[in-house]
């Protein structure tokens, strides 16, 4: 049997493993799932005859190399910073590897050795990055092949709560790593290209400049700029494009309210707060406000940020119970961002019967025969339950499909790569449609760049 080693059995691995197990008989596959948490791995594979679970510590060189040596291909579903340990062994032992994470400099450094051995190290083949690459290149290549010249490309993705589970004023719940949500946008100004001019948005203004997007059947969304929209300009062959912008989607109104935390400094992850474990939620908020012998915490916050009492933003803050004097933070030597995350998890953790949603939206502007045209394309995927979430589908399915395609020699280009070639994206996008991962395109009048308008 052909042996697949899957390292990591976290939330995004459920759909990946189901796909491989469902194909295991027809494709002659045996899947080994390695994880520090043996029970989590066992739960995902059940009693399937073509799978087994094992304890695997990525930093235990002996067990790691033995597991990789016995596989025909390795799939790493670990946090991005841990992939390199497995990747080095894969190159040394002559094994292909697939991950959903961004290509790190350390991973890219393996490119020449991988090519020399005819090995494929496929990265960035989840949802974002992943489906965004494939769906974008599918349209970009088609426009070029038909004689068009790309002049605008905008791309947006959001991990959100499904409409039927959307029951708070923020229209948001954590559907992936909460820490990444709390610290989003930090580490430098957002950079993008607008009508041939480089534009920058510093972090303290990021959430006050948003773009509106309408998705048929799902209403209106807003998007704020990603940190570096120009990262894939050359990769996509868009060196001469006039407008290039990538962003993160939320429901309208989220960013304005979130900006309160940014303005006060509650998303800062660079220092720790003394005696944080004994602070109440109210104490935490008060720590960022001026002293007053008479004014309440609520009044000080409203005055500091000029929030009217009948403003929906105020209702959103009240809903989070951030002024509770009884609830304790309970985290030692915590940063403001860690404390804020703890508070938000009380309100934004998915309930057992909640479902999530992935939304993706692309805009393509192009010139052809002297005329300007625009194509808008969007995708919405809803989760089935807390195991087979929209996030797990859109991350895990492309990973699984690429893994099988490499085994079946349908993807053959060696080296460290991402899914931007027809060899990769055409069959995977087509197969994803059978799982409800479908893009809907429409021709719209060319509007050029839609100014960040909120």
Buried (B, 14 or more C-beta within 10 A) or exposed (E): EBBBBBBBBBBBBBBBBBBBBEBBEEBEBBBBBBBBEBEBBBBBBEEBEBBBBBEBEBEBEEBBBEBBEEBBBBBBBBEBEBBBBBBBBBBBBEBBBBBBBBBBEEBEEBBEBBBEBEBBBBBBBBBBBBBBBBBBBBBBBEBEEEEBEBBBBBBBBBBBBBBEBBEBBBBBBBBBBBEEBBBBBBEEBBBBBBEEEEBEBEBEBBBBBBBEBEBEEBEEBBBBBBBBBBBBBEEBBBEEBBBBBBBBBBBBBBBBBBBBBBBBBBBBBEEBBEEBEEBBBBBBBBBBBEEEEEBEBBEBBBEBBEBEEEBEBBEBBEEBBBBBEEBBBEBEEBBBBBBBBBBBEEBBEBEEEBBBBBBBBBBBBBBEEEEBBBBBBBBBBBBBEBEBBBBBBBBBBBBBBBBBBBBEEBBEEBBBBBBBBEBBBBBBBEBBEEBBBBBEBEEEEBEBBBEBEB
